[in-house]
Amino acid sequence: METKILSDKYKQNSASEQLVRIRSIQQKVVQEAAKDYLVFFGWGLYSLLLIPVFDYINPNIWGPAIWLISIVGTIVTWRYYAKRHTRVKLANKVGWKVWFALGIWSAASSLFTILAIGHIAYPYTIGGIALALPILAYGVWLFKKYNNEKSTTLQT
């Protein structure tokens, strides 16, 4: 009888140790995975902060600067995903429909900005804000979703 009690106690300790180990591994996986919301925050802030500058600085000067910043941002984004996805790929990823919709929105806001030049005051500011808001809003939504899933995953 005493042997059975000791055996059950050993199994409980072993199981609880395994649960602690599993939670630790889950936390490492979540920490190592790419966080899509960071990329949306980055590109949203890029649109919000850099496009409106065209209203205040000569486009012949600012155009090449923003082009160079865009290339650097693209390389940083690509490296971020390449580094994170080679280690861990979580099932939650941004689908092609979101990228397609944001691409259409980007083209529409760019077209609006181009057509508004000379007709309204500060077309680049309005265009930059129009472009940035959906990107930032989606980033916030992803951030909330990520934190909800992270807390749910780590609680179970």
N, C-alpha and C positions, 0 to 999 in steps of 0.2 A: 504494500500500500504506500509506504513512504517512498519507494523507488518511483512509483507512478507520479506522485506529487512533484518530486524533483524533476522528473522527465517533462511534465507539463510546464513547470516553471522555466526550464531550459528552453523549451519551444517558444514560450512567450517572449523571453529575452531575445532569442534569435530572430523571431518575427519582428519585434519592435526595432531591433538593430537594422534589419533589412529595410523596413519602412523608412527609417532615418536615412539610410544609404540611397534608397530610391528617390526620396525627396531632394537629396543633395545633387544627385545626377540630373533630375528634372530642372533644378535651378541652374545648373551649368549649361544645359541644353538651351534653355530660354535665354540665358545671358549671351551665349555665343551666336545665336541666330541673328540674321539680319532683321532689323526693325524698319519696316517700310515707312512708317510714319516719319522717321528722321529724314528720309529722302524728300518726302512731300513738304516737310517743314523747310528744308533747305531750298528747294526750287520755288516754293511759295514766297519765301523771304527774298530770294533773288528777284522774282518778278515784282514784288512790292517795293523793294528798295532801289533797284537799279534801272528799271524801265522808265520811271518818272523823271529820272535825271535828264533824259533827252529834252524835256521842256526847258531846262535851265542851262545846259551846256551844248555847245555846237555839236551836232550829230557827226560831223566829220572827225571830231576828236573823240567823242564818247563812243561812237560806233565800233572802231577797232578795239577799244578798251573792253567794251561789253562782249565783243566777239571772243576775245582772249579769255575773259572770265568765264564765258560759256564753255569753252573748250576745257578749261581747268575743272569746272564743275562737272562736266560729263566724265572726265577721266576719274575724278574723285568718286563719283557715283558708281561708275563701273568697277573700280577697285574695291569699293566697300562691299558691293554685292558679290564680286568674285571671291573675295577673302572670306566673307561670312558663309556663302552658300557652299563653298568647298568643304567647310567643317560641318555645318548643320543646315538641313532644309526642313523647316516646319511646314506642315500641311497648309497653313494659312498663307496665301500669297495673293497679290493683287492680280485680278483677272484681266484678260485682254479687253473686256467690255469697258472697264474703268479707264484703261489707257486710251482706248479708242474715243471714249466720250471726252476725256481731257484733251486729246489731240484736236478733236472737232472744236471744243471750246477755245483752245489756244488759237486755232486758225481764225475763228470768228472774232475773237477779241483783237487779234492782230489786224484783221481786215477793217474792223471798226476804227481802230486807231489810225490806220493809214487814210481811210476815207474822212476821218474827222479833222485831219490836219488842215488848218486854215479856216475851218468852219466853227470850231469851238475853242475856248481857252483851255489850255493844258490837256491836250488829247492824250499825251503819253502817260500822264498821271492817272487819268481816268482809265485808260487801257491797261496800265500796269495793275491798278487796283482790281479791275474787272477780271484780269487773268489770275491774280494771286488769290482772291477770296475763295473760289471753289477748291483750289489746290490746298490751301491752308485748312479749309473746312474738312476736306477729306482726310488730311493728316491728323486733325484733332479727332475725327471719328475713329481712325485706325488706332490712335493712341489710347482712346477709351476702350476700344474693343480689345486691344492687346493687354491692357492692365486688368480688364475683367477676366479674360481667359487665363492670364498668368495667375491671378489669385485663385481662380477656380481649379486650375490644374494643380497648383501646389497645395491646395486644401484637401484634395482627395487622396 
